[in-house]
Amino acid sequence: MTHHPDIAEALRESPTPLVVDLGYGARPDTTVEMARWLRRIVDDLPVTGLEIDPERVVDDREGVHFALGGFELAGLRPTLVRAFNVLRQYDEDEVGPAWSQMQSALAPGGLIVEGTCDEIGRRCSWVLLDEDRPRTLTLAWSPEHTDRPSTLAERLPKALIHRNVPGEPIHDLLTAADRAWELAAPLAPFGPRQRWRRATQILRDMGVDCEVSRTPTRDNILTVGWDTVAPLG
């Protein structure tokens, strides 16, 4: 999020920026770490961690406030909401209402990062939403722990995880990404990151409108417009 230009701009342009980490879980470590990173964009950025379980609400620490709250965002008007591994516990038909509830609570120009990751963040996926609609899907993975892009299927956001079947756009994307990865095999001696940069270029040549990183990144990343993967029907 720190390096995402739209998120950085939203935080800098807001007259009263506020970040909410929704559903931080049994420990608030990730919320505190997130605050440290995002404060590189805005000094003294207010950050609130919300938990729906009263027993998980902890005392404030390192300038981060913790409180009770769910998709209504405790009445706050945040500029940025991070909700990871929250909707994974819900049914697919509950995703839309949850998105709408969070969107209605955003400050003008606000954004939501809603997604899923494994226990230590080696495989992640998230949807970036604004006040009106989902904008993009991003898949990110540590190349040392992932053989091919389709391995991310088990960590897709709830809106897509049950849609990874033939005929659905997300299945088509993962299939194409695996094919591009195979075609980029000649670059394997230069490392998986260089190989993935070539694979994204191949994906674009295949007609997939994906972002191509201009600089090397620690993780392999694939970002596409939501229209590319939106569930049929």
Residue, then its C-alpha position, 0 to 999 in steps of 0.5 A: m500500500t505504501h508504494h501504490p500511487d493511488i493510495a499514497e495520493a488519497l492519504r496525502e490529499s485528504p485534509t483529515p486522513l484516517v486509516v482503519d485496519l478491519g479485523y486485525g485478529a488475535r494480535p495487533d502486530t500487523t496493524v502496528e507494522m502497517a501504521r509504521w509503513l503508512r506514516r512514511i507517507v503522512d507523518d503521525l497518520p491516525v490509524t485505528g484497528l477494529e475487531i468485532d470480538p470484544e475480547r480481542v480489543v487491545d490497549d492502544r500502542e505506538g500511536v495506534h487506537f484499537a476499538l470494537g467494530g465491524f463493516e460499519l467501521a465503528g462510525l468512522r470516516p476513513t480514507l483507507v480501509r484494509a480488510f484482510n482475511v475477514l470476508r474469507q469467513y463469510d459466504e460469497d453472497e455476503v461479499g457485495p453487502a459487506w463491500s457496500q457497507m464499507q464503501s458507504a462509510l468512506a471519506p470522499g476519495g477513500l479506498i478499500v484494500e480487501g483481500t486474503c493472504d497466507e499466515i506470513g504473507r507469502r501469497c496474497s490477493w486483494v481487490l482495490l475498491d473506491e466509493d463506487r466500485p471495485r477497481t483492480l485485482t492484485l495477486a502478489w507472491s514470494p517467488e521462493h515459495t510459489d511454483r506458478p501463478s495459479t498457486l494463488a488460487e487458494r488465496l483468492p478474495k472471497a468474491l473470486i475463490h469459488r469462481n476459479v472454474p472453466g468458463e469464469p474470467i478468473h480461471d482464464l486469467l490464472t490459466a493465461a498467467d501459467r502459460a506466460w510463466e512457462l513461455a518465460a522459462p528461458l529467463a529462469p537462469f536470471g531468477p524468478r523476478q526477471r522471469w515474471r517481468r518477462a511473463t507479464q509482457i507476454l501476458r500483455d501480448m496475449g491480450v491481458d491488460c495487466e500492469v507491467s512493473r518498470t522496476p524489479t520488486r521483491d514479490n511477483i505481482l500481477t494487477v488487472g482491472w476488475d472488469t478482467v476478472a469480474p464473476l459472470g452473472 
